[in-house]
Amino acid sequence: MPIDWQSETCATCIGPGTVQVESPRQEDVECLIKLLNTIGSQLDENRQEASRQRMRIYFDRIHQLSRSPKLERRVQYALLVRPTP
């Protein structure tokens, strides 16, 4: 069953304001990575246009985070690598 990107829980855990792109906290980014590794495939199953738009925003933020000099290299790399099932 796909997870709804619009849900308050997803918005709270993944949405803007959770991890600041300008000054990310290492712990917050690591939690985000673990969360997306756990439920990412279910999030990807939702094909509604609103969900796709929100996904694009989240992936743009992840890309920005992966370039942050304030994060350790291993965390930057973990943001870019898709986990093996």
NORBEL-V484638 format. One record per pair of residues at least 12 apart in sequence whose ideal C-beta (glycine too) atoms are under 7 Angstrom apart, sorted by the first residue. I is the first residue (numbers start at 1). GAP is how many residues later the second one is. If there is no record, write none. Layout:
{{I;GAP} {I;GAP}}
This chain:
{{2;40} {2;43} {2;44} {3;36} {3;39} {3;40} {3;43} {4;42} {5;38} {5;41} {5;46} {5;49} {5;50} {6;44} {6;45} {13;22} {14;18} {14;44} {19;13} {19;46} {21;40} {21;43} {21;44} {23;47} {24;41} {24;44} {24;46} {24;47} {26;45} {26;46} {26;49} {29;36} {29;42} {29;46} {30;45} {33;45} {33;46} {37;46} {43;12} {62;17} {65;14} {66;13} {66;14}}
